Amino acid sequence: MRHILSYCAVSLAALGFGSVAAHAEDAVSAHEEEAIVSSTSGNDWSFTAAPYLWATGLEGDIGLFGFQPQDVDLSFGDVLDNLEFGFMGVFEGRNGPYTLGVEMFYADIGTTINTPVGIAATSIDADVTTFFATAYGGYAVVDDGSATVDVFGGLRFWSVDNDFSFNGGVLGGTTASDGGDWVDPVIGIKFRKDYDNNFFVSGWGMVGGFGVSSDMMWDAMGIVGYEFTDVTSVILGYRAAGVDYSSGGFVFDTVMKGPIIGAAFRF
């Protein structure tokens, strides 16, 4: 919440009133200007929390246990049918031109895979969890009251786990797991533009990895929002994110994309 605290003290003497009043007026203006500059240059934090639903599908190549990577193409309907738990959200604080934020995505998908032959196993219970969290800090290179453009940098932590339980056949009763945890550096730019009719547009674009952990990762999002009050907004948009990571026998070269819908709360 931004606010301006203005204060001034004016002492007027009985003699020479006009001259002293003029100086006092100048002093008032100076004090008010100083208070405004002090407030807008970062004396107060404002915060935004934005939970949302990302109706994402998944496509790309996934390789487990050193086997040849397999092509995956799951629609949002496929993911939703097997979704056991999911959470997505952004939390950001702004102080003057500075921002600190955390963005998280978590999905736990459980499904049963029927094997074509049934010798090794008659079926496989699979539990797949995907989690990433991005912590970032940014600085506003443009801030004219109705529009902001921030440049930012940070780290994205990834954790992808695949757990399998084999039913029947030779492998019945056994389990296996494969996956990976890694951290990618990221850099990017984000923006917001407010309009007089309470609508706003916002979005971000970022790239990362650079061979540090993944070969490359990217993330792009654009949204349209409407402010019902100074505190509450609704958002609707589209997001796509990709990553190309491999380590040992695990390969995760995928793209997630789809519409998003959510709410934003400022305090």
C-alpha positions in Angstrom: 0.0 0.0 0.0 1.4 3.3 -1.1 0.7 6.4 0.8 2.2 9.9 1.1 2.9 11.4 4.5 3.1 15.2 4.2 4.1 17.4 7.0 5.3 21.0 7.4 5.9 23.5 10.1 5.4 27.2 9.5 6.4 29.9 12.0 5.2 33.4 11.2 6.4 36.5 12.9 4.2 39.6 13.4 6.7 41.9 11.8 7.6 41.4 8.1 4.7 39.0 7.6 4.7 39.2 3.8 8.4 38.3 3.5 8.3 35.5 6.1 5.1 34.1 4.6 6.7 33.9 1.2 9.7 32.0 2.6 7.3 29.8 4.6 5.4 28.9 1.4 8.6 27.9 -0.2 9.5 25.8 2.8 6.1 24.1 2.7 6.6 23.2 -1.0 10.1 21.9 -0.4 8.8 19.8 2.5 5.9 18.4 0.5 8.2 17.6 -2.4 10.6 15.9 -0.1 7.8 13.8 1.4 6.6 12.7 -2.0 10.0 11.8 -3.2 10.7 9.9 0.0 7.5 7.9 -0.2 7.8 7.0 -3.9 11.5 6.2 -3.6 10.8 3.1 -1.5 9.8 3.8 2.1 6.8 1.3 1.9 6.3 -2.2 0.6 3.2 -3.2 -1.4 2.5 -6.9 -1.9 0.6 -9.0 -4.5 -0.6 -12.6 -4.1 -2.0 -14.3 -7.3 -3.2 -17.9 -7.1 -4.1 -19.2 -10.6 -5.0 -22.3 -12.6 -2.8 -23.1 -15.6 -4.7 -25.3 -18.0 -1.5 -26.8 -19.3 -0.8 -29.7 -21.5 2.6 -31.4 -21.8 4.5 -32.3 -25.0 8.1 -33.2 -25.8 10.5 -36.1 -25.0 10.9 -37.9 -21.7 13.6 -40.5 -21.1 13.7 -42.8 -18.1 16.3 -45.3 -16.8 18.6 -44.7 -19.8 16.1 -45.9 -22.4 15.5 -44.0 -25.6 13.4 -40.8 -24.9 9.8 -41.3 -25.8 7.5 -38.7 -27.4 4.8 -37.4 -25.0 1.7 -35.4 -26.1 -0.8 -34.9 -23.3 -3.7 -32.5 -23.5 -5.0 -30.5 -20.5 -7.9 -33.0 -20.4 -5.5 -35.9 -20.1 -3.6 -34.1 -17.3 -6.8 -33.1 -15.5 -8.2 -36.6 -15.6 -5.2 -37.9 -13.7 -4.4 -34.9 -11.5 -4.2 -35.7 -7.8 -3.1 -32.3 -6.6 -1.9 -29.1 -8.1 -0.9 -25.6 -6.9 0.2 -22.5 -8.9 0.8 -19.0 -7.7 2.9 -15.9 -7.5 3.8 -13.7 -4.5 5.6 -10.4 -5.1 6.6 -7.4 -3.1 7.5 -4.0 -4.5 9.3 -1.2 -2.7 9.8 1.8 -5.0 11.6 0.6 -8.1 12.6 -2.7 -6.5 10.8 -6.0 -6.6 11.2 -9.4 -4.9 9.1 -12.4 -5.9 8.5 -16.1 -5.8 6.5 -18.0 -8.4 5.6 -21.7 -7.9 4.1 -24.6 -9.9 3.3 -28.0 -8.5 1.4 -30.9 -10.1 1.0 -34.5 -8.9 -0.4 -36.9 -11.5 -1.3 -40.5 -10.8 -2.3 -43.0 -13.5 -2.3 -46.7 -14.3 -0.5 -48.0 -17.4 -1.6 -51.3 -18.9 1.3 -53.3 -20.4 0.7 -54.9 -23.8 2.2 -58.4 -23.0 1.8 -58.7 -19.2 4.8 -60.9 -18.6 7.0 -58.4 -16.7 3.8 -56.8 -15.2 0.1 -56.8 -15.9 -0.1 -53.1 -15.1 2.0 -50.2 -13.7 0.9 -47.6 -11.2 2.7 -44.4 -12.0 2.9 -41.3 -9.9 4.5 -38.3 -11.6 5.3 -35.0 -9.7 6.5 -31.8 -11.4 7.6 -28.9 -9.3 9.4 -25.6 -10.1 9.8 -22.4 -8.1 11.4 -19.2 -9.3 12.9 -16.7 -6.9 13.8 -13.4 -8.5 14.7 -9.8 -7.8 14.0 -6.9 -10.2 14.4 -3.2 -10.9 11.9 -0.9 -12.7 13.6 0.7 -15.7 10.2 2.4 -16.6 7.7 3.6 -14.1 5.4 6.5 -15.2 2.5 5.8 -12.8 0.4 3.9 -15.3 3.1 1.6 -16.8 6.0 -0.3 -15.4 8.8 -2.3 -17.0 11.1 -4.4 -14.8 14.2 -6.2 -15.6 14.9 -9.1 -13.3 17.2 -12.1 -12.5 17.0 -15.1 -10.2 17.0 -18.9 -9.9 14.5 -21.5 -10.9 14.6 -24.8 -8.9 13.2 -27.9 -10.6 12.2 -31.2 -9.2 10.7 -34.0 -11.4 10.0 -37.4 -9.9 8.6 -40.5 -11.5 7.6 -43.4 -9.2 6.4 -46.8 -10.5 4.7 -49.7 -8.8 4.5 -53.0 -10.8 1.5 -55.2 -10.5 1.4 -58.9 -11.4 3.9 -60.6 -13.7 7.6 -61.2 -12.9 8.0 -57.6 -11.4 4.9 -57.7 -9.4 5.3 -56.0 -6.0 8.5 -54.1 -7.0 9.0 -50.4 -7.3 11.3 -48.1 -9.3 11.9 -44.3 -9.4 13.7 -41.9 -11.8 13.8 -38.2 -12.1 16.0 -35.2 -11.3 16.5 -32.0 -9.3 18.3 -29.0 -10.7 18.7 -25.2 -10.5 18.7 -22.9 -13.5 19.8 -19.2 -13.5 17.2 -17.0 -15.2 17.0 -13.5 -16.5 13.9 -11.7 -17.9 11.7 -8.7 -18.3 8.1 -8.1 -17.1 5.6 -5.3 -17.6 2.2 -4.0 -16.6 0.1 -1.3 -18.2 -3.0 0.2 -16.4 -6.0 1.7 -18.2 -8.6 4.2 -17.0 -11.4 1.6 -17.3 -9.9 -0.6 -14.6 -8.4 -3.0 -17.1 -4.7 -3.8 -17.3 -2.4 -5.9 -19.3 0.7 -7.7 -17.9 3.2 -10.4 -18.7 6.7 -11.6 -18.6 9.4 -13.3 -20.7 12.4 -15.1 -19.3 15.2 -17.4 -20.4 17.7 -19.4 -18.4 19.7 -22.6 -18.0 22.5 -21.6 -20.3 24.1 -25.0 -19.9 24.6 -24.6 -16.1 22.0 -27.3 -15.4 19.5 -27.5 -18.3 20.7 -26.7 -21.8 18.0 -24.1 -22.1 14.7 -23.0 -20.5 12.2 -20.3 -21.3 8.9 -19.0 -20.0 6.5 -16.5 -21.6 3.2 -15.3 -20.3 0.6 -12.6 -21.2 -2.5 -11.7 -19.3 -5.5 -9.3 -19.3 -6.9 -8.3 -15.9 -9.7 -6.3 -14.4 -9.6 -4.6 -11.0 -12.9 -4.8 -9.1 -11.4 -2.9 -6.2 -8.0 -1.5 -5.3 -7.4 -4.9 -3.6 -9.0 -7.6 -5.9 -8.5 -8.4 -9.6 -9.3 -11.2 -11.9 -6.8 -12.3 -14.6 -7.0 -14.3 -17.8 -4.2 -15.1 -20.2 -1.9 -17.6 -21.8 1.4 -19.1 -20.7 4.0 -21.4 -22.3 7.2 -22.7 -20.8 9.9 -25.1 -22.0 13.0 -26.8 -20.6 15.7 -29.1 -22.0 17.4 -31.1 -19.3 19.3 -34.4 -19.2 21.4 -36.1 -16.6 22.6 -39.7 -16.7 19.7 -41.7 -18.1 17.0 -39.1 -17.3 15.8 -36.8 -20.1 13.2 -34.0 -19.7 12.8 -32.0 -22.9 9.3 -30.7 -22.7 7.0 -27.7 -23.3 4.0 -26.9 -21.1 1.4 -24.5 -22.6 -2.2 -23.4 -22.1 -4.6 -20.7 -20.9 -4.5 -19.4 -17.3 -7.2 -18.0 -15.1 -6.8 -16.6 -11.6 -7.1 -13.8 -9.1 -4.8 -11.2 -7.7 -4.9 -9.6 -4.2 -3.0 -6.5 -3.3 -2.2 -5.4 0.2 
